[in-house]
Amino acid sequence: MSLTHSRVIYTTIYAVVSSVDYHGPASGFSILRVTGEGLDREVKLFGRIKPVAVGDRLEAFGMWHEVEGERGFNAFEIKKVQEVACL
């Protein structure tokens, strides 16, 4: 008998919301399309955040996944972040 263990890697991404595909106002569960730092194309971001709008800058902690050939990010925590001005 052989057991296969897959290694799960958790990471943080920084992204900007390009569209809101779904947002449940009561639960905050959202499906967002985002672009950002280190992302080679727009990806779907799944997680809970209240409220959310196009243009919001986010920090999301979670893991990458692929469903039906489309790459997405399951976030355990999503926070809005502000741009830091350089002095």
C-alpha positions, 0 to 999 in steps of 0.5 A: 500500500502506498500513500501519497502526500501532497505538499500544500504551500500557503502564501500571501498575494497582493492584488487589485480587484478588477471585477466582482463576480459574486459578493454575498452581503450577509456572509461576505463570501466573494468571488473576485477577479484580481490582477497584481504583483507577481500574477501573470494574468487575471485570476479568481480569488475566493474568500470572505471580505466585506464590503468589496469594490473594483479598484480595492487593493487587497492582501490575501493569505491562502493557497493556489488551486486549479479547477477545469484548467483555470487557476484560482486562489482560495483565501483564508484571510483577505484584508484591504490595504492602502498604498504606502506613499514614498517620502 
